[in-house]
Amino acid sequence: MISPRFEEARDFAEDLAAIRSEGKWGFINTKGEIEITPNYQWVGDFIENLAAVEIDDKWGCIDKNGNIVIEPKFKHQPIFSSGLARIEVNETEPYKSGYINKTGKFLIPAQFELAYAFEQGIARVMQNKKLGLIDVQGNYIIEPQFDSIDKFCEGLAGIRLGNKHGFIDSTGKIVIRPVFLSAKRFSEGLAFVRLDEPDKYEFAFIDKTGKIIFQTNYIVLNDFHEGFAPFKLDRDNDSKVGFIDKAGKIVIRPKYYHVGRFSEDLALVMINGKFGYINKTGKLVIKPKYEMFHGSYPENFEFHNGIARVLISSSKGPKECYISKSGKTIWKGELTIQLAQD
């Protein structure tokens, strides 16, 4: 553990963590030593050996030695993926987006109405209000023709044509025809869809061929994770949440107002304004005594490698702690954390 001595600190990325000291941002190494002096208004995390830095309200990039490799001149921070970063050019309106390489040179000219980050060598781009896919050379994999394209998950991306949803693969081929009123991303081989002409059931889970695995009227709130998905019996905001398995069977009955997803066999649950953790039988294994930031995500408090980050009440305000899967406090910070207010 690194003792708390900074005003703010983020998680490690590529062996360096962003820290704020005396109002400026820099980086420390895994020993807690200052690696890059805090000189910046703001910084991004290191991705592909580069980190975005803000100087005088302009963004550029540094390497792991703190050398500026892309001069700060952009409106938004360059975030690299597949060796390219999306950049918006705003000299004229409407603005256009393109992609720079790691020297700051435009490899794909700013020509798109909208552009997304590359994912595994593929990026979604918009021309004439339609979306298509390009490769890292800027060549079209599929010409813009869809009203929307979602991020790829498990090799497939949701698409919309008019008011109907389906899925394409990474070659742009439609592998599940757009026949659904809505569709969520694939997770653990299944996607939650809303049927166009429901008979007894309004929703279903489909596999990657488009085959319906089971139909349901439950309101599924999130993807499957470790074989479980959170659900509600109806759309009422006061309805409680439980979990179903991949056959659609209720495995933990709805009795919570707020839950997270399962991670390392435990899921966060909210009881009387505090959160604790249940196991996959629904047994409460860590009592609800922890705080949560307003507007924060349950994923921030999942277990990873047997440890979860939590916030615990104190007379001076919530303090950051790390706990084991038995609920034992492994480390407790001395600094209090200001919770956001409604």
KEROBA-551529 format. One record per residue (C-alpha): residue in three letters; x, z, y. Coordinates in steps of 0.25 Angstrom, whole numbers, plus 5000, padded with zeros to 4 digits. Each point is the difference from the previous one (the first is absolute). Last residue first. Layout:
N
ALAXZY/...
END
This chain:
342
ASP488749825063/GLN501450075001/ALA501349964994/LEU500850114994/GLN501250065006/ILE501150034990/THR500750144999/LEU501550004998/GLU500650104990/GLY499849904988/LYS499750064986/TRP500749954987/ILE499650014985/THR498750065002/LYS499450024986/GLY498749924998/SER500349974985/LYS500249865003/SER501150045010/ILE499850025015/TYR500749955012/CYS499650075014/GLU499749965014/LYS499550115009/PRO498650015006/GLY499850085013/LYS500650125006/SER499350114991/SER500349914988/SER499249904992/ILE500649914990/LEU500349855000/VAL500449924988/ARG501149914994/ALA499949984985/ILE501150014990/GLY500049974985/ASN500849865002/HIS498949965009/PHE498750085002/GLU499049955011/PHE499950065014/ASN500249885008/GLU499049924991/PRO498950095005/TYR500149925013/SER500150075014/GLY498949985010/HIS499950155003/PHE501350064994/MET499750084987/GLU500150154997/TYR500350074987/LYS499350114993/PRO499249944989/LYS500550064987/ILE501049924991/VAL499549974986/LEU498549985003/LYS499549944987/GLY499449865001/THR500549964986/LYS501049905007/ASN500650115008/ILE499550065013/TYR500850035013/GLY499850085012/PHE499449975014/LYS499450095011/GLY498749985008/ASN499150074990/ILE500549924988/MET500849875002/VAL500649934987/LEU501449954998/ALA500249934987/LEU501050044988/ASP500549924988/GLU501349955006/SER499249945012/PHE498550004999/ARG499349955013/GLY499550085011/VAL498750085001/HIS499050045011/TYR498650065000/TYR500250054985/LYS498950024989/PRO499849864994/ARG500350024985/ILE501349974994/VAL500149914988/ILE498849915004/LYS500149884991/GLY500249865007/ALA500949954988/LYS501250015009/ASP499850155003/ILE499150065010/PHE500350115010/GLY499250095010/VAL499550005014/LYS498950085007/SER498949935008/ASP499950055014/ASN500349865006/ASP498849944992/ARG500549874994/ASP499650044985/LEU500650064987/LYS501450015006/PHE501349964994/PRO501550034998/ALA500749914990/PHE500850044988/GLY500949934991/GLU501350055006/HIS499549945013/PHE498849915000/ASP499749965014/ASN499250075011/LEU498650045004/VAL499149954989/ILE498650015004/TYR499350014986/ASN498949904997/THR500849954988/GLN500449884992/PHE501149994989/ILE501149914996/ILE499549885007/LYS500949884997/GLY500749945013/THR501249964992/LYS500850125006/ASP499050104996/ILE498750035007/PHE499450145004/ALA498549995004/PHE499150035011/GLU498549995004/TYR499450034986/LYS498649984994/ASP499949855005/PRO501149975010/GLU500049865006/ASP501349995007/LEU500750124993/ARG500950095008/VAL501450014994/PHE501050114996/ALA501349944994/LEU500750034987/GLY501449984994/GLU500650145004/SER499649975014/PHE499549875005/ARG499549995015/LYS498650025004/ALA498949905000/SER498849975008/LEU498749914999/PHE500649944987/VAL500049854996/PRO501349955005/ARG500649954987/ILE501050084993/VAL501349924997/ILE500049925013/LYS501449945001/GLY500950045012/THR501350004991/SER500050155002/ASP498750024993/ILE498649995007/PHE498850094999/GLY498550005004/HIS499150045011/LYS498849935006/ASN499550015015/GLY500649885005/LEU501249984991/ARG500750134998/ILE501350024992/GLY500550124992/ALA501549994995/LEU500550004986/GLY501450044994/GLU499750144998/CYS499650025014/PHE500249895010/LYS499650035015/ASP498649955004/ILE499749865004/SER498949975010/ASP499149885004/PHE500849914991/GLN500549865002/PRO501450015006/GLU500949914991/ILE500550054987/ILE501450034997/TYR500349955013/ASN501549985004/GLY500650105009/GLN501350014993/VAL499650144995/ASP498849954994/ILE498649985007/LEU498650044997/GLY498749975006/LEU499050055010/LYS498949935009/LYS499850035015/ASN500649875004/GLN501350044993/MET500250144994/VAL501250054992/ARG500150084987/ALA501450024995/ILE500749984986/GLY501450034996/GLN499750134993/GLU499150055011/PHE500449935014/ALA499450075012/TYR498749945006/ALA499849895010/LEU498949975010/GLU499749885009/PHE501349944994/GLN501049915006/ALA501250095004/PRO501149924992/ILE500450044986/LEU501550035000/PHE500050065014/LYS501350065002/GLY500150165001/THR501350004992/LYS499250064988/ASN499049885000/ILE498849995009/TYR498649964997/GLY498949945008/SER498850045008/LYS499249945012/TYR499450065012/PRO498849935006/GLU500550015010/THR501449975005/GLU501350085000/ASN499550094989/VAL500849964988/GLU499650094988/ILE501050034990/ARG499950024985/ALA501350044993/LEU500749924989/GLY501050044989/SER499050014989/SER499450115009/PHE500550045013/ILE499250095011/PRO500349955014/GLN499450105010/HIS499149945010/LYS500249945014/PHE501349944997/LYS501350005008/PRO500950114994/GLU501249924995/ILE500149984985/VAL501250054993/ILE500250135008/ASN501050084993/GLY499650144995/ASN500949994988/LYS498749994991/ASP499649875008/ILE499250005013/CYS498849925004/GLY499349955012/TRP498850055008/LYS499750015015/ASP499450115008/ASP501350045006/ILE500750014986/GLU499150014988/VAL500749994986/ALA499649924987/ALA500850044988/LEU500949914991/ASN500550014986/GLU498949934994/ILE499050115006/PHE500550115007/ASP498950085007/GLY499549975014/VAL500650065012/TRP499550055014/GLN500550025014/TYR501550004994/ASN501350075002/PRO500050104989/THR501449984994/ILE500049924987/GLU500550084987/ILE499750145005/GLU500350094988/GLY498850054991/LYS500849974987/THR499049894997/ASN500449935013/ILE499450025013/PHE499449905010/GLY499749985015/TRP498950025009/LYS499950065014/GLY499250115006/GLU501150114999/SER500149974985/ARG499149914992/ILE500349974986/ALA500049874992/ALA500450024985/LEU501149924993/ASP500349984986/GLU499349864999/ALA498750075006/PHE500050155001/ASP498750065005/ARG499850035015/ALA500550115009/GLU499550065013/GLU500550105010/PHE501250024991/ARG500650134995/PRO499250024987/SER501050034989/ILE500349884990/MET499650034986/
END
